Amino acid sequence: MKKVVLFFLLFVVFASPTLWAQQAVNNVWEAANSEHYGTKFGGMLGRGLLNIATSFVDVIVHTVEGTKQGPPFVGTLTGLGSGIGCTALRVTSGALDVVTFWVPGFNGFPVSRSYKNCLEFEEEELGPAGQDYAAPVAGSAAEDYAKPAAPAQRDAMEYVKK
């Protein structure tokens, strides 16, 4: 058993050197969403381990926030329930990242970086350069998911008073 744990720790340290270098420049979340396999590899593993290790924080934050917002007893119970739900979501997302970090082209299903609301994403979390992704066309290849959607064209005269 000790050999398995030691092998896993050595594997994490030596198999993902890009994670350690990437943290100095960007954070684990951005590395996990990278299109470059070497960066994504370490980023997803780091994000998964981070989500699993810090998932209990959701319960604490939601319980405190719920207590502040409503009547103390009801707010505490409501916050506790939403915290348990976000903890389950964060653990599931982290476990999925740890299990599938090696799969090329799959960047997981990340939860929000914020512990106040696990489903609320900031604009930069949508994808590279803050772009939303295009929906796949029926019968298209899997690469279509990674193509950014074209920006909507607007009529320049739309805002001119007539």
C-alpha positions as CSV (number, residue, x, y, z in Angstrom):
1,M,0.0,0.0,0.0
2,K,2.9,2.4,0.8
3,K,4.4,1.7,-2.6
4,V,1.2,2.6,-4.3
5,V,0.8,5.9,-2.4
6,L,4.5,6.8,-3.0
7,F,4.2,5.9,-6.7
8,F,1.0,8.1,-7.0
9,L,2.8,11.1,-5.3
10,L,5.8,10.7,-7.5
11,F,3.6,10.5,-10.6
12,V,1.8,13.7,-9.6
13,V,5.0,15.6,-9.0
14,F,6.9,14.4,-12.1
15,A,4.2,13.9,-14.6
16,S,2.8,17.4,-14.4
17,P,5.7,19.8,-14.3
18,T,3.7,22.2,-16.4
19,L,1.3,22.6,-13.5
20,W,4.0,23.9,-11.3
21,A,5.5,26.2,-13.9
22,Q,2.0,27.3,-15.0
23,Q,1.0,28.4,-11.5
24,A,3.6,31.1,-11.4
25,V,2.1,32.7,-14.6
26,N,-1.5,31.6,-14.6
27,N,-3.6,29.7,-12.1
28,V,-4.8,26.1,-12.2
29,W,-8.2,27.0,-13.6
30,E,-6.8,28.6,-16.7
31,A,-4.3,25.7,-17.2
32,A,-7.1,23.2,-17.0
33,N,-9.0,24.9,-19.8
34,S,-5.9,25.1,-22.1
35,E,-6.0,23.6,-25.6
36,H,-2.3,22.5,-25.2
37,Y,-2.3,18.9,-23.9
38,G,0.8,19.3,-21.6
39,T,-0.7,22.3,-19.9
40,K,-4.2,20.8,-19.6
41,F,-2.9,17.6,-18.2
42,G,-1.4,19.1,-15.1
43,G,-4.1,21.8,-14.8
44,M,-7.0,19.4,-14.7
45,L,-5.2,17.2,-12.2
46,G,-4.5,20.2,-10.0
47,R,-8.0,21.7,-10.3
48,G,-9.5,18.3,-9.5
49,L,-7.4,17.8,-6.4
50,L,-8.0,21.4,-5.3
51,N,-11.7,21.0,-5.7
52,I,-11.8,17.8,-3.7
53,A,-9.6,19.2,-0.9
54,T,-11.5,22.5,-0.5
55,S,-15.0,21.3,-1.1
56,F,-16.0,21.5,2.6
57,V,-15.5,25.3,2.4
58,D,-18.8,25.5,0.4
59,V,-20.8,24.2,3.5
60,I,-19.2,26.8,5.7
61,V,-19.6,29.8,3.4
62,H,-23.2,28.9,2.4
63,T,-24.2,28.4,6.0
64,V,-22.8,31.7,7.1
65,E,-24.2,33.6,4.1
66,G,-27.6,31.9,4.7
67,T,-27.7,32.9,8.3
68,K,-26.9,36.6,7.4
69,Q,-29.7,36.7,4.8
70,G,-32.8,35.5,6.5
71,P,-34.1,34.5,9.9
72,P,-31.2,32.8,11.7
73,F,-32.7,29.3,12.0
74,V,-34.3,29.2,8.5
75,G,-31.3,30.9,6.9
76,T,-28.9,28.5,8.6
77,L,-30.8,25.5,7.3
78,T,-31.2,26.9,3.8
79,G,-27.5,27.8,3.7
80,L,-26.6,24.4,5.0
81,G,-28.6,22.7,2.3
82,S,-27.2,24.8,-0.5
83,G,-23.7,24.3,0.9
84,I,-24.1,20.5,0.9
85,G,-25.4,20.7,-2.7
86,C,-22.4,22.8,-3.8
87,T,-20.0,20.5,-1.9
88,A,-21.4,17.5,-3.7
89,L,-21.1,19.3,-7.1
90,R,-17.5,20.4,-6.3
91,V,-16.4,16.9,-5.2
92,T,-18.0,15.4,-8.3
93,S,-16.4,17.9,-10.6
94,G,-13.0,17.4,-8.9
95,A,-13.3,13.6,-9.0
96,L,-14.1,13.8,-12.7
97,D,-11.1,16.0,-13.3
98,V,-8.8,13.6,-11.4
99,V,-10.1,10.5,-13.2
100,T,-10.1,12.1,-16.8
101,F,-7.2,14.4,-16.6
102,W,-5.3,12.3,-19.2
103,V,-8.1,12.4,-21.9
104,P,-7.1,14.6,-24.8
105,G,-9.5,17.3,-25.8
106,F,-11.7,17.0,-22.7
107,N,-11.5,19.8,-20.1
108,G,-14.0,18.5,-17.6
109,F,-17.1,20.2,-16.2
110,P,-15.7,22.9,-13.8
111,V,-17.7,24.5,-11.1
112,S,-17.3,28.2,-10.3
113,R,-14.2,29.5,-8.6
114,S,-16.3,31.4,-6.1
115,Y,-17.4,29.5,-3.0
116,K,-20.4,31.9,-2.6
117,N,-22.2,30.4,-5.6
118,C,-20.9,27.3,-7.2
119,L,-23.0,27.7,-10.4
120,E,-22.2,31.4,-11.1
121,F,-19.5,31.8,-13.8
122,E,-17.6,34.9,-14.6
123,E,-17.2,36.0,-18.2
124,E,-13.5,34.8,-18.4
125,E,-14.5,31.3,-17.3
126,L,-16.4,30.6,-20.4
127,G,-13.4,29.9,-22.6
128,P,-10.2,31.3,-24.0
129,A,-10.3,35.1,-24.4
130,G,-13.8,35.2,-22.8
131,Q,-15.5,33.7,-25.9
132,D,-18.5,31.4,-25.7
133,Y,-18.4,28.2,-27.6
134,A,-20.5,27.4,-30.6
135,A,-23.1,24.6,-30.3
136,P,-22.2,21.5,-32.4
137,V,-24.1,20.9,-35.6
138,A,-25.8,17.6,-36.0
139,G,-23.3,15.1,-37.6
140,S,-20.2,17.3,-37.0
141,A,-17.0,16.2,-35.5
142,A,-16.0,16.6,-31.9
143,E,-13.6,19.4,-32.8
144,D,-16.5,21.7,-33.5
145,Y,-16.9,22.1,-29.7
146,A,-13.6,24.0,-29.5
147,K,-14.4,26.6,-32.2
148,P,-15.5,29.9,-30.7
149,A,-18.8,31.3,-31.8
150,A,-18.8,34.1,-34.3
151,P,-19.8,37.5,-32.8
152,A,-23.3,38.6,-33.7
153,Q,-23.3,41.4,-36.3
154,R,-25.4,44.4,-35.4
155,D,-26.7,47.1,-37.6
156,A,-24.7,50.3,-36.9
157,M,-27.9,52.4,-37.4
158,E,-29.8,50.5,-34.8
159,Y,-29.1,53.0,-32.1
160,V,-29.5,56.1,-34.2
161,K,-32.6,58.2,-33.4
162,K,-34.8,58.5,-36.4
